[in-house]
Amino acid sequence: MNWPHLRPGDITGVLFVVVLVGIVVLLLLLFRGLRRNENFGFGPEWQCTQMEQGDPICVRLVDNDTPNKDAPR
């Protein structure tokens, strides 16, 4: 089988892509913890907390100005 020889430009391109991918991976690992306000698909009235094991726990925030439909009149 005839394999093509690598030229200096090919090696430079490969090294550039390896460095670029390394930087992207490093940035993703470093800034992974900054996204703390995830609502996991719920609306803004939900507050969710990610658990180390298992699914997140979400609690619906209560608006005190809205009337309670279950309260006696």
C-alpha atoms as an extended CHARMM CRD file, in Angstrom:
* protein
*
        73  EXT
         1         1  MET       CA              0.0000000000        0.0000000000        0.0000000000  PROA      1               0.0000000000
         2         2  ASN       CA              1.3330000000        3.4380000000       -0.8880000000  PROA      2               0.0000000000
         3         3  TRP       CA              1.1050000000        5.8210000000        2.0750000000  PROA      3               0.0000000000
         4         4  PRO       CA              1.6070000000        9.5300000000        1.3210000000  PROA      4               0.0000000000
         5         5  HSD       CA              4.4750000000       11.2470000000        3.0910000000  PROA      5               0.0000000000
         6         6  LEU       CA              3.6500000000       13.9600000000        5.5930000000  PROA      6               0.0000000000
         7         7  ARG       CA              4.8370000000       17.4190000000        4.6630000000  PROA      7               0.0000000000
         8         8  PRO       CA              5.6910000000       20.1530000000        7.2170000000  PROA      8               0.0000000000
         9         9  GLY       CA              2.3810000000       21.8950000000        6.4770000000  PROA      9               0.0000000000
        10        10  ASP       CA              0.4580000000       18.7160000000        7.2760000000  PROA      10              0.0000000000
        11        11  ILE       CA              2.2070000000       18.3370000000       10.6210000000  PROA      11              0.0000000000
        12        12  THR       CA              1.5450000000       21.9960000000       11.4570000000  PROA      12              0.0000000000
        13        13  GLY       CA             -2.1500000000       21.5570000000       10.6620000000  PROA      13              0.0000000000
        14        14  VAL       CA             -2.4400000000       18.4380000000       12.7960000000  PROA      14              0.0000000000
        15        15  LEU       CA             -0.6870000000       20.1460000000       15.7230000000  PROA      15              0.0000000000
        16        16  PHE       CA             -2.9590000000       23.1880000000       15.3550000000  PROA      16              0.0000000000
        17        17  VAL       CA             -6.0950000000       21.0170000000       15.5250000000  PROA      17              0.0000000000
        18        18  VAL       CA             -4.7450000000       19.0720000000       18.5320000000  PROA      18              0.0000000000
        19        19  VAL       CA             -3.9920000000       22.3200000000       20.4100000000  PROA      19              0.0000000000
        20        20  LEU       CA             -7.3960000000       23.7720000000       19.4880000000  PROA      20              0.0000000000
        21        21  VAL       CA             -9.2640000000       20.6830000000       20.6960000000  PROA      21              0.0000000000
        22        22  GLY       CA             -7.1840000000       20.6760000000       23.8870000000  PROA      22              0.0000000000
        23        23  ILE       CA             -8.0780000000       24.3030000000       24.6140000000  PROA      23              0.0000000000
        24        24  VAL       CA            -11.7830000000       23.6500000000       24.0400000000  PROA      24              0.0000000000
        25        25  VAL       CA            -11.7280000000       20.6130000000       26.3530000000  PROA      25              0.0000000000
        26        26  LEU       CA             -9.8520000000       22.5740000000       29.0220000000  PROA      26              0.0000000000
        27        27  LEU       CA            -12.3390000000       25.4610000000       28.8560000000  PROA      27              0.0000000000
        28        28  LEU       CA            -15.2870000000       23.0770000000       29.1000000000  PROA      28              0.0000000000
        29        29  LEU       CA            -13.7810000000       21.4210000000       32.1630000000  PROA      29              0.0000000000
        30        30  LEU       CA            -12.9200000000       24.7070000000       33.8800000000  PROA      30              0.0000000000
        31        31  PHE       CA            -16.2260000000       26.4960000000       33.2710000000  PROA      31              0.0000000000
        32        32  ARG       CA            -18.4470000000       23.4810000000       33.7710000000  PROA      32              0.0000000000
        33        33  GLY       CA            -19.5230000000       24.5460000000       37.2630000000  PROA      33              0.0000000000
        34        34  LEU       CA            -20.5820000000       28.0750000000       36.3180000000  PROA      34              0.0000000000
        35        35  ARG       CA            -23.9820000000       27.0250000000       34.9780000000  PROA      35              0.0000000000
        36        36  ARG       CA            -25.8370000000       26.7390000000       38.2730000000  PROA      36              0.0000000000
        37        37  ASN       CA            -29.2340000000       28.1280000000       37.2090000000  PROA      37              0.0000000000
        38        38  GLU       CA            -30.2920000000       25.1970000000       35.1040000000  PROA      38              0.0000000000
        39        39  ASN       CA            -34.0030000000       24.5080000000       35.2190000000  PROA      39              0.0000000000
        40        40  PHE       CA            -33.8350000000       21.1430000000       33.4160000000  PROA      40              0.0000000000
        41        41  GLY       CA            -36.6290000000       22.0140000000       30.9920000000  PROA      41              0.0000000000
        42        42  PHE       CA            -38.9990000000       23.6170000000       33.4780000000  PROA      42              0.0000000000
        43        43  GLY       CA            -39.9910000000       27.2840000000       33.4640000000  PROA      43              0.0000000000
        44        44  PRO       CA            -38.3870000000       30.1320000000       35.4270000000  PROA      44              0.0000000000
        45        45  GLU       CA            -40.7650000000       29.5330000000       38.3580000000  PROA      45              0.0000000000
        46        46  TRP       CA            -38.8610000000       26.3250000000       39.2050000000  PROA      46              0.0000000000
        47        47  GLN       CA            -35.6580000000       25.9950000000       41.2130000000  PROA      47              0.0000000000
        48        48  CYS       CA            -33.7100000000       22.7890000000       40.5760000000  PROA      48              0.0000000000
        49        49  THR       CA            -30.6920000000       21.3160000000       42.3250000000  PROA      49              0.0000000000
        50        50  GLN       CA            -28.4570000000       18.6890000000       40.7470000000  PROA      50              0.0000000000
        51        51  MET       CA            -27.7820000000       15.6930000000       42.9700000000  PROA      51              0.0000000000
        52        52  GLU       CA            -24.4650000000       13.8380000000       42.8400000000  PROA      52              0.0000000000
        53        53  GLN       CA            -26.2780000000       10.5930000000       42.1570000000  PROA      53              0.0000000000
        54        54  GLY       CA            -29.6590000000       10.4010000000       40.4820000000  PROA      54              0.0000000000
        55        55  ASP       CA            -32.0420000000       12.9160000000       39.0140000000  PROA      55              0.0000000000
        56        56  PRO       CA            -32.2250000000       16.5890000000       39.9890000000  PROA      56              0.0000000000
        57        57  ILE       CA            -34.7080000000       17.7370000000       42.6240000000  PROA      57              0.0000000000
        58        58  CYS       CA            -36.9700000000       20.5800000000       41.4760000000  PROA      58              0.0000000000
        59        59  VAL       CA            -39.2050000000       22.7710000000       43.6570000000  PROA      59              0.0000000000
        60        60  ARG       CA            -41.8170000000       25.1550000000       42.2890000000  PROA      60              0.0000000000
        61        61  LEU       CA            -41.3930000000       28.6680000000       43.6800000000  PROA      61              0.0000000000
        62        62  VAL       CA            -44.5150000000       30.1870000000       45.2620000000  PROA      62              0.0000000000
        63        63  ASP       CA            -45.7600000000       33.6260000000       44.2870000000  PROA      63              0.0000000000
        64        64  ASN       CA            -47.4310000000       35.1900000000       47.3460000000  PROA      64              0.0000000000
        65        65  ASP       CA            -49.4830000000       37.6530000000       45.2500000000  PROA      65              0.0000000000
        66        66  THR       CA            -51.4840000000       34.9870000000       43.4040000000  PROA      66              0.0000000000
        67        67  PRO       CA            -54.6960000000       33.7370000000       45.0500000000  PROA      67              0.0000000000
        68        68  ASN       CA            -54.7610000000       30.1630000000       46.3210000000  PROA      68              0.0000000000
        69        69  LYS       CA            -57.5670000000       28.2220000000       44.6330000000  PROA      69              0.0000000000
        70        70  ASP       CA            -57.6070000000       25.6310000000       47.4530000000  PROA      70              0.0000000000
        71        71  ALA       CA            -58.0170000000       28.1360000000       50.2800000000  PROA      71              0.0000000000
        72        72  PRO       CA            -61.5020000000       28.6410000000       51.8100000000  PROA      72              0.0000000000
        73        73  ARG       CA            -63.2100000000       31.8730000000       50.7720000000  PROA      73              0.0000000000
